[in-house]
Amino acid sequence: MFGYEILKKLSAATGAPFYSPNNQPANHQKLAEAVSQYASGLVLRGPVRDFELTDERSLDTANLANETPVSLFDSVEYYAVCQVRDPLDLVVSQYFSHGWIHAIYPSIDAKIREDIQAGKISIYDYAVMEFRGESGFGEASILQKYHHLTRLKDLLGGRCLILRYEDMVLNYPTWSRQMSDFLRPLAEARALLASLRPDYGKFRRKEGFWIFGRKQRFWSNPLDYVEQEMRKVHIRSPLPGDHLNFLTPAEISSLRSSADQFSGKP
């Protein structure tokens, strides 16, 4: 949600229209109405989680919450800023979302939630299921989202910037400079983005000061973590390297190989 908050503040300060399913009320579908009005300006849109493209020509029927109509590329000066995160951190976060946090929507498998809460599915098992597209969470798996992003980048070329979530947390000046350089038409973006760094301090675990790359406490049983931490700290850590707290080195190595296998990498 940090990226969303940054975009929201950027919109408020600059007047650039901001369309998002996370707005209250959600207004992402209104993007279709604004295309002609802001074709030569800056439109902020996010978060787009699936990076999916659609060849549907009508913007009124496309699912603009996640899909990007290819027709936009021809009708407006379309630029995209996308962000990716370590898939192992994503799958750990998703495990707790699926098991406890998210409401059960049609795209979320209720039986798998029951098995997670009963301790029948470990985080490692769930990660393998996710990489195979079998986790029953959402419309697209993590690796499918990366496939969609590759196609988006191929189509847009230099009009697509891909940022790393880890840089937003660990090296915000560089992260914000990359975005502001990309958004050159918005002259005031550089100084504004530099001032919008989120405060991650409240997300430190109770065991002590969080340091990237070091494990705090290793939780061999995620049910213990839920029992002891759910009421004391947000169960989904936004900090990079969270998978180190739940997966063994052997499991991490295996999952890295699995990610390469199922993503089609050589």
C-alpha positions as CSV (number, residue, x, y, z in Angstrom):
1,M,0.0,0.0,0.0
2,F,3.0,2.3,0.3
3,G,3.0,2.9,-3.5
4,Y,-0.7,3.7,-3.4
5,E,-0.2,6.3,-0.6
6,I,2.7,7.9,-2.5
7,L,0.5,8.2,-5.7
8,K,-2.4,9.6,-3.7
9,K,-0.2,12.3,-2.2
10,L,1.4,13.1,-5.5
11,S,-2.1,13.5,-7.1
12,A,-3.2,15.8,-4.2
13,A,-0.2,18.0,-4.6
14,T,-0.1,18.3,-8.4
15,G,-3.7,18.0,-9.4
16,A,-2.9,15.0,-11.7
17,P,-6.0,12.7,-11.8
18,F,-5.6,9.5,-9.9
19,Y,-7.6,6.4,-10.8
20,S,-7.5,3.4,-8.5
21,P,-9.6,0.5,-7.2
22,N,-8.3,1.4,-3.8
23,N,-9.8,4.8,-3.8
24,Q,-12.9,5.4,-1.7
25,P,-15.1,5.0,-3.6
26,A,-13.2,3.1,-6.3
27,N,-12.9,5.1,-9.4
28,H,-10.6,3.1,-11.7
29,Q,-13.3,2.6,-14.4
30,K,-13.6,6.4,-14.9
31,L,-10.2,6.3,-16.6
32,A,-12.0,5.5,-19.8
33,E,-13.9,8.8,-19.6
34,A,-10.7,10.8,-18.9
35,V,-8.5,9.4,-21.7
36,S,-9.4,12.1,-24.2
37,Q,-9.3,14.9,-21.6
38,Y,-5.8,14.1,-20.4
39,A,-4.2,12.6,-23.5
40,S,-1.4,15.1,-23.3
41,G,-1.0,15.2,-19.6
42,L,-0.2,12.9,-16.7
43,V,-2.7,10.4,-15.3
44,L,-1.8,8.4,-12.2
45,R,-3.3,4.9,-12.1
46,G,-2.5,2.3,-9.5
47,P,-2.0,-0.1,-8.0
48,V,-2.3,-2.5,-11.0
49,R,-1.5,-5.8,-9.5
50,D,-1.8,-8.3,-12.3
51,F,-0.1,-6.3,-15.1
52,E,-2.6,-8.0,-17.5
53,L,-3.2,-6.7,-21.0
54,T,-6.4,-6.9,-23.0
55,D,-7.0,-6.6,-26.7
56,E,-10.6,-5.4,-26.0
57,R,-11.1,-2.2,-27.9
58,S,-13.7,-0.8,-25.6
59,L,-12.4,0.9,-22.5
60,D,-15.9,0.8,-21.1
61,T,-15.9,-3.0,-20.9
62,A,-12.3,-3.7,-20.0
63,N,-11.5,-4.5,-16.4
64,L,-9.3,-1.4,-15.7
65,A,-8.6,-2.5,-12.2
66,N,-6.0,-4.9,-13.5
67,E,-6.1,-4.9,-17.3
68,T,-4.4,-2.4,-19.5
69,P,-6.1,-2.1,-22.9
70,V,-3.6,-2.3,-25.7
71,S,-5.7,0.2,-27.6
72,L,-4.6,2.8,-25.1
73,F,-1.1,2.7,-26.5
74,D,-2.3,4.0,-29.8
75,S,-4.7,6.6,-28.6
76,V,-2.7,8.4,-25.8
77,E,0.9,9.0,-24.9
78,Y,0.9,6.0,-22.5
79,Y,3.6,5.5,-19.9
80,A,3.7,2.8,-17.2
81,V,5.6,2.7,-13.9
82,C,5.5,-0.8,-12.5
83,Q,6.9,-2.3,-9.4
84,V,8.0,-5.9,-8.6
85,R,9.0,-7.6,-5.3
86,D,10.9,-10.7,-4.5
87,P,8.4,-13.5,-5.2
88,L,9.3,-15.4,-2.0
89,D,8.4,-12.3,0.1
90,L,5.2,-12.1,-1.9
91,V,4.2,-15.7,-1.4
92,V,4.8,-15.5,2.4
93,S,2.6,-12.4,2.5
94,Q,0.0,-14.1,0.4
95,Y,0.0,-17.2,2.6
96,F,-1.1,-15.2,5.6
97,S,-3.6,-13.2,3.4
98,H,-5.1,-16.4,2.2
99,G,-5.2,-18.1,5.6
100,W,-6.4,-15.2,7.8
101,I,-6.5,-11.7,6.4
102,H,-8.5,-11.5,3.2
103,A,-12.2,-12.0,3.0
104,I,-13.3,-15.0,1.0
105,Y,-14.1,-13.8,-2.5
106,P,-15.0,-16.1,-5.4
107,S,-11.3,-16.0,-6.5
108,I,-10.1,-17.2,-3.1
109,D,-10.3,-20.9,-2.4
110,A,-12.1,-21.4,1.0
111,K,-11.0,-25.1,1.4
112,I,-7.3,-24.1,1.1
113,R,-7.9,-21.5,3.8
114,E,-9.2,-24.2,6.0
115,D,-6.2,-26.4,5.4
116,I,-3.8,-23.5,6.1
117,Q,-5.5,-22.7,9.4
118,A,-5.4,-26.4,10.3
119,G,-1.7,-26.5,9.7
120,K,-2.0,-29.0,6.8
121,I,-0.3,-26.7,4.3
122,S,3.1,-25.2,5.2
123,I,4.5,-22.0,3.7
124,Y,6.8,-24.1,1.5
125,D,4.0,-26.2,0.2
126,Y,1.9,-23.2,-0.4
127,A,4.7,-21.5,-2.4
128,V,5.0,-24.6,-4.6
129,M,1.3,-24.5,-5.2
130,E,1.4,-20.8,-6.0
131,F,4.2,-21.2,-8.5
132,R,2.3,-24.0,-10.2
133,G,-0.8,-21.8,-10.3
134,E,-2.7,-24.1,-7.9
135,S,-2.9,-22.0,-4.7
136,G,-6.5,-20.8,-5.4
137,F,-5.7,-17.2,-4.6
138,G,-6.7,-14.4,-7.1
139,E,-7.1,-14.4,-10.8
140,A,-3.4,-14.9,-11.6
141,S,-0.4,-16.4,-9.9
142,I,2.7,-14.4,-9.0
143,L,4.6,-15.9,-11.9
144,Q,1.7,-15.3,-14.3
145,K,1.8,-11.6,-13.3
146,Y,5.5,-11.5,-14.2
147,H,4.7,-13.0,-17.6
148,H,2.1,-10.2,-18.1
149,L,4.6,-7.6,-17.1
150,T,7.2,-8.9,-19.6
151,R,4.6,-8.5,-22.4
152,L,3.8,-5.0,-21.2
153,K,7.5,-4.1,-21.2
154,D,8.0,-5.6,-24.7
155,L,5.1,-3.5,-26.1
156,L,6.0,-0.2,-24.4
157,G,9.8,-0.4,-24.5
158,G,11.2,2.8,-23.1
159,R,7.8,3.9,-22.1
160,C,7.7,1.3,-19.3
161,L,9.8,1.7,-16.1
162,I,10.1,-1.2,-13.7
163,L,11.0,-0.4,-10.2
164,R,12.0,-2.7,-7.3
165,Y,10.0,-2.7,-4.1
166,E,13.2,-3.4,-2.2
167,D,14.7,-0.1,-3.4
168,M,11.6,1.8,-2.3
169,V,12.2,0.5,1.2
170,L,16.0,0.4,1.4
171,N,17.1,3.1,-1.0
172,Y,14.3,5.5,-1.3
173,P,16.3,8.5,-2.8
174,T,17.4,6.3,-5.7
175,W,13.9,4.8,-6.1
176,S,12.2,8.3,-6.2
177,R,14.8,9.7,-8.5
178,Q,14.2,6.9,-11.0
179,M,10.5,7.7,-11.0
180,S,10.9,11.5,-11.2
181,D,13.4,11.2,-14.1
182,F,10.8,9.0,-15.9
183,L,8.0,11.5,-15.1
184,R,9.9,14.4,-16.6
185,P,6.8,16.2,-17.8
186,L,5.9,16.7,-14.1
187,A,8.6,19.2,-13.2
188,E,7.8,19.3,-9.5
189,A,7.8,15.5,-9.1
190,R,11.5,15.2,-8.0
191,A,11.3,17.3,-4.9
192,L,7.8,16.1,-4.1
193,L,8.6,12.4,-4.3
194,A,11.8,12.9,-2.3
195,S,9.6,14.1,0.6
196,L,7.1,11.2,0.5
197,R,9.2,8.4,1.9
198,P,7.0,6.2,4.0
199,D,7.8,5.5,7.7
200,Y,8.6,1.8,8.2
201,G,9.5,2.1,11.8
202,K,6.2,0.9,13.1
203,F,6.6,-2.4,11.3
204,R,9.7,-3.5,13.2
205,R,9.2,-6.8,14.9
206,K,9.1,-6.8,18.7
207,E,12.3,-8.9,19.1
208,G,14.4,-5.8,18.2
209,F,15.5,-3.5,15.5
210,W,15.0,-4.9,12.0
211,I,18.0,-5.2,9.8
212,F,17.7,-6.2,6.1
213,G,19.1,-9.6,5.4
214,R,19.1,-10.8,9.0
215,K,16.5,-13.1,10.5
216,Q,14.8,-12.0,13.6
217,R,13.2,-15.1,15.0
218,F,12.7,-18.1,12.8
219,W,9.2,-19.4,12.8
220,S,9.2,-23.1,11.9
221,N,5.4,-23.2,12.6
222,P,3.4,-20.4,11.0
223,L,0.5,-21.1,13.4
224,D,2.8,-20.1,16.3
225,Y,3.5,-16.8,14.5
226,V,-0.3,-16.2,14.0
227,E,-1.0,-17.0,17.7
228,Q,1.8,-14.8,19.1
229,E,2.1,-11.9,16.7
230,M,-1.3,-11.3,15.0
231,R,-2.5,-8.9,17.7
232,K,0.8,-7.2,18.2
233,V,2.1,-6.4,14.7
234,H,0.7,-6.4,11.2
235,I,1.0,-10.0,10.2
236,R,2.1,-9.2,6.7
237,S,5.6,-7.6,7.0
238,P,6.3,-4.9,4.4
239,L,10.0,-5.3,4.9
240,P,12.3,-7.1,2.4
241,G,13.6,-10.5,3.3
242,D,10.6,-11.6,5.3
243,H,10.8,-15.1,3.7
244,L,14.0,-15.6,5.7
245,N,11.9,-15.8,8.9
246,F,9.7,-18.6,7.6
247,L,11.7,-20.7,5.1
248,T,14.9,-22.7,5.6
249,P,17.9,-22.2,3.3
250,A,17.2,-25.5,1.6
251,E,13.5,-24.5,1.0
252,I,14.6,-21.1,-0.4
253,S,17.0,-22.7,-2.8
254,S,14.4,-25.2,-4.0
255,L,11.8,-22.4,-4.4
256,R,14.2,-20.3,-6.4
257,S,14.7,-23.2,-8.8
258,S,11.0,-23.8,-8.9
259,A,10.3,-20.2,-9.8
260,D,12.8,-20.4,-12.6
261,Q,11.3,-23.7,-13.8
262,F,7.7,-22.5,-13.8
263,S,8.4,-19.1,-15.2
264,G,10.1,-20.7,-18.2
265,K,13.5,-19.3,-17.5
266,P,16.5,-21.3,-18.9
